[in-house]
Amino acid sequence: MVGTQGRIIIAGGGPVGLIIGLMLGRAGIDVTLFDKGDIVHQEPRAATIHPATLDLLDDLGVYERIEPLGIVCPIVNYYDQRELLASFDHGLLAGETRHPWVLQCEQDKLSRVLFAMSSDIPNLEIRTEIEVLDCSQSADAVEVEVQSADGSRERLRGRYLVGADGARSTVRKRAGVEFEGLTYPERFMIIGSPFDFSKAGYAYRNYISDPVEWYNLFKISWNGPPGIYRLVVPVSPEEALDNDRILETCQRKFQRFHPRSEPYEIVLHDSYVVHQRVAATFRVGRIILAGDAAHLNSPIGAMGMNSGIHDAVNLSTNMLRVLNEEEGEEALDRYVRKRRHVAVKHVQTSTIANKKNMEQRDPETRRKYREEIQRAAEDPVLAKKFLMRTSLIESLRDAATIN
Ligand SMILES: Cc1cc2nc3c(=O)[nH]c(=O)nc-3n(C[C@H](O)[C@H](O)[C@H](O)COP(=O)(O)OP(=O)(O)OC[C@H]3O[C@@H](n4cnc5c(N)ncnc54)[C@H](O)[C@@H]3O)c2cc1C
């Protein structure tokens, strides 16, 4: 058995686990973080980082390192089929945030930056290609069993265990926490092409509702300028898993979205099962959940990683109060109250509504949605209110009112 009772153990080195490791490590706490992968080759799933999150990353000295890797996007457009309904400028948020724009920066780039920054912290030990297999706890300690790539196992003891091990969290399952919610029957496909959609009038961020097949179209920097556009589109599981025809499917999706005589160059494609779920609790004694391990949502609205980063900052701040003996464990319960409230009342509510708006088939409901979003874009007060919600500033301020 290795470890000390003061050590914090983190399962998972995605953006959420790495930020917790960075914050606790910088505060002088001994931390061991395990990731079953190598951290440097993560999937580039999330790409949109909202203003509220940029402020938090800036406080950690991360923003200046990721801005050159991404694309600054003040504008987001909403379409009904191919008709532009509304255009919002995040510049309206000046005075509410130090970053009145969205940064399009893929999450694997963010993780690599955080990983590099972590190497300067002697008391933060990051152990890659080691999987957390099991965890248990007693009144005064938590214990994890891990397995290396060569099959060897060891056990480690610590004071708290943070489960930041993503959607299929082993920690959540071993702690016996229910993951309540639903799974959508269709998958979401991501297809990337260097075709320049700005020539067709699209902004760098576009939500396109369509009763037949909705789309999200975003620019990402990818391997550097000029970048590529990423189309997110629903796909049946049969089509998504038919590898022999996958490029045909990608081509058909792009051609339906924006028909052209030439075929599209497809440079990336992937598909995901999408859930709307929140863990029944984010804390069982010495085991605490954060990020995707605690809550999952559809990517429409780009709130998963963003709200996970907000969890990470809030949990680290509250945990430090306990570790520094400024407060008892009630600080950890405050983290749970605040962040579970945000997950349920803000992130789940918004992302479920976003999907309904994108795919709405009922003409009357579509008409109301059109009118509402057009009215919001035309009135600066309503537009700002809209952006306060979509940029997650509202959810952070709401959480701040909870004790
Ligand atoms: C298509 C798509 C697009 C998205 N776009 C956005 C977006 O634009 N903006 C946004 O905010 N969110 C977006 N998301 C959501 C975002 O990807 C997640 O919310 C985010 O990755 C959560 O970060 P995390 O650190 O909690 O988990 P993860 O990023 O999943 O990291 C978990 C880590 O834990 C490790 N791990 C897992 N199990 C173990 C174990 N047993 N032992 C050790 N290590 C383990 C994994 O290797 C991984 O490195 C998108 C998701 C999808 C699918």
PDBQT file of the ligand as one rigid body, heavy atoms in Angstrom, charges set to zero:
ROOT
HETATM    1  C1  LIG A 501     -19.505  15.455 -30.331  1.00  0.00    +0.000 C 
HETATM    2  C2  LIG A 501     -19.262  16.187 -29.053  1.00  0.00    +0.000 A 
HETATM    3  C3  LIG A 501     -19.027  17.550 -29.083  1.00  0.00    +0.000 A 
HETATM    4  C4  LIG A 501     -18.874  18.228 -27.875  1.00  0.00    +0.000 A 
HETATM    5  N1  LIG A 501     -18.687  19.568 -27.916  1.00  0.00    +0.000 NA
HETATM    6  C5  LIG A 501     -18.595  20.266 -26.758  1.00  0.00    +0.000 A 
HETATM    7  C6  LIG A 501     -18.350  21.669 -26.765  1.00  0.00    +0.000 A 
HETATM    8  O1  LIG A 501     -18.191  22.285 -27.822  1.00  0.00    +0.000 OA
HETATM    9  N2  LIG A 501     -18.264  22.317 -25.573  1.00  0.00    +0.000 N 
HETATM   10  C7  LIG A 501     -18.426  21.638 -24.393  1.00  0.00    +0.000 A 
HETATM   11  O2  LIG A 501     -18.399  22.292 -23.335  1.00  0.00    +0.000 OA
HETATM   12  N3  LIG A 501     -18.589  20.303 -24.348  1.00  0.00    +0.000 NA
HETATM   13  C8  LIG A 501     -18.674  19.589 -25.498  1.00  0.00    +0.000 A 
HETATM   14  N4  LIG A 501     -18.785  18.238 -25.466  1.00  0.00    +0.000 N 
HETATM   15  C9  LIG A 501     -18.730  17.524 -24.165  1.00  0.00    +0.000 C 
HETATM   16  C10 LIG A 501     -17.270  17.321 -23.701  1.00  0.00    +0.000 C 
HETATM   17  O3  LIG A 501     -16.593  16.534 -24.641  1.00  0.00    +0.000 OA
HETATM   18  C11 LIG A 501     -17.236  16.661 -22.318  1.00  0.00    +0.000 C 
HETATM   19  O4  LIG A 501     -18.187  17.278 -21.488  1.00  0.00    +0.000 OA
HETATM   20  C12 LIG A 501     -15.826  16.766 -21.682  1.00  0.00    +0.000 C 
HETATM   21  O5  LIG A 501     -14.928  15.952 -22.364  1.00  0.00    +0.000 OA
HETATM   22  C13 LIG A 501     -15.853  16.339 -20.218  1.00  0.00    +0.000 C 
HETATM   23  O6  LIG A 501     -14.551  16.382 -19.696  1.00  0.00    +0.000 OA
HETATM   24  P1  LIG A 501     -14.117  15.373 -18.544  1.00  0.00    +0.000 P 
HETATM   25  O7  LIG A 501     -12.724  15.734 -18.188  1.00  0.00    +0.000 OA
HETATM   26  O8  LIG A 501     -15.161  15.343 -17.486  1.00  0.00    +0.000 OA
HETATM   27  O9  LIG A 501     -14.195  13.920 -19.202  1.00  0.00    +0.000 OA
HETATM   28  P2  LIG A 501     -13.332  13.322 -20.412  1.00  0.00    +0.000 P 
HETATM   29  O10 LIG A 501     -12.887  14.383 -21.332  1.00  0.00    +0.000 OA
HETATM   30  O11 LIG A 501     -14.136  12.201 -20.965  1.00  0.00    +0.000 OA
HETATM   31  O12 LIG A 501     -12.037  12.762 -19.699  1.00  0.00    +0.000 OA
HETATM   32  C14 LIG A 501     -12.089  11.606 -18.892  1.00  0.00    +0.000 C 
HETATM   33  C15 LIG A 501     -10.674  11.054 -18.776  1.00  0.00    +0.000 C 
HETATM   34  O13 LIG A 501     -10.714   9.957 -17.851  1.00  0.00    +0.000 OA
HETATM   35  C16 LIG A 501      -9.934   8.893 -18.354  1.00  0.00    +0.000 C 
HETATM   36  N5  LIG A 501     -10.498   7.660 -17.766  1.00  0.00    +0.000 N 
HETATM   37  C17 LIG A 501     -11.701   7.114 -18.009  1.00  0.00    +0.000 A 
HETATM   38  N6  LIG A 501     -11.873   6.029 -17.220  1.00  0.00    +0.000 NA
HETATM   39  C18 LIG A 501     -10.743   5.905 -16.475  1.00  0.00    +0.000 A 
HETATM   40  C19 LIG A 501     -10.321   4.993 -15.464  1.00  0.00    +0.000 A 
HETATM   41  N7  LIG A 501     -11.099   3.987 -15.059  1.00  0.00    +0.000 N 
HETATM   42  N8  LIG A 501      -9.101   5.161 -14.913  1.00  0.00    +0.000 NA
HETATM   43  C20 LIG A 501      -8.295   6.211 -15.305  1.00  0.00    +0.000 A 
HETATM   44  N9  LIG A 501      -8.652   7.098 -16.263  1.00  0.00    +0.000 NA
HETATM   45  C21 LIG A 501      -9.863   6.946 -16.816  1.00  0.00    +0.000 A 
HETATM   46  C22 LIG A 501     -10.056   8.983 -19.869  1.00  0.00    +0.000 C 
HETATM   47  O14 LIG A 501      -8.923   8.390 -20.496  1.00  0.00    +0.000 OA
HETATM   48  C23 LIG A 501     -10.124  10.500 -20.089  1.00  0.00    +0.000 C 
HETATM   49  O15 LIG A 501      -8.844  11.051 -20.324  1.00  0.00    +0.000 OA
HETATM   50  C24 LIG A 501     -18.934  17.526 -26.646  1.00  0.00    +0.000 A 
HETATM   51  C25 LIG A 501     -19.126  16.140 -26.631  1.00  0.00    +0.000 A 
HETATM   52  C26 LIG A 501     -19.285  15.477 -27.823  1.00  0.00    +0.000 A 
HETATM   53  C27 LIG A 501     -19.513  13.993 -27.789  1.00  0.00    +0.000 C 
ENDROOT
TORSDOF 0
